[in-house]
Amino acid sequence: MVTRCGTNNMTGFIITYFNVRGRCAAMRMLLADQGQTWKEVVVSMDEWSSGPLKSTCVFGQLPKFEDGDLVLYQSNAILRHLGRKFSLYGKDHRDAAIIDMLCDGVEDMRMKYVTLIYTNYENGKANFIKELPSWLRCFEKVLEKNGKGSEFIHGNQISFVDYSLFDVLLNLRLLDPSCLKEFPLLSGYVERMQSRPGLKSHLESKEFLQRPVNGNGKQ
Ligand code: GTB
């Protein structure tokens, strides 16, 4: 188990996960963009398979996220917690409901991607790329309805789901570099997100660049 410490970690955030971007990429982006530091506990597959950690995890899976004495599992629950903590959940209950809906939509797209990567990469990639525009078009339309796509995925302030959507879009663009070309609003959205100073320096950091995208080397 490797522990990497950020400096000035006054908040006590600890991410325990495998050495991949995977399900922690969005929460890391959120923390970096919000000016937070955190500690990383990196678990190897050998340790995971032979050690006691799995049995202590509520659903037998990582990531595990600690915020002081609060211990959370499930990446989207962690994002929601950070959304509430850093006011990244819209301005009222109506916004929060829509942000939750979008989060579930991003999760559906993420699961399609994860299923391809881990279960059917060689045989499924061509068909996946063929179907990709129909999913991306849904988010293009959401952007169009929100200030003609000039801002965030919902409202005029960033929310936790923006980090998750941005992360999935980066992964999809790695898989199919031209996938955003027919979607000007999504392309502009990705440009704006990656230009945010906190995100830009995170995306340029060696911690981000050296961490594999997925656990099986496929991307
Ligand atoms: N719904 C959960 C969430 O959103 O947090 C899903 C969590 C999940 O799928 N966790 C996977 C896990 O703990 C890791 S993410 N798997 C171990 C187990 O179930 O025993 C996917 C993943 C797969 C492989 C690697 N790897 O080889 O390094 C890394 C990450």
Residues whose N, C-alpha, C, O or C-beta is under 5 A from the ligand:
A	BS01	GTB	F18 V20 G22 R23 G60 Q61 L62 P63 Q74 S75 N76 G215 N216
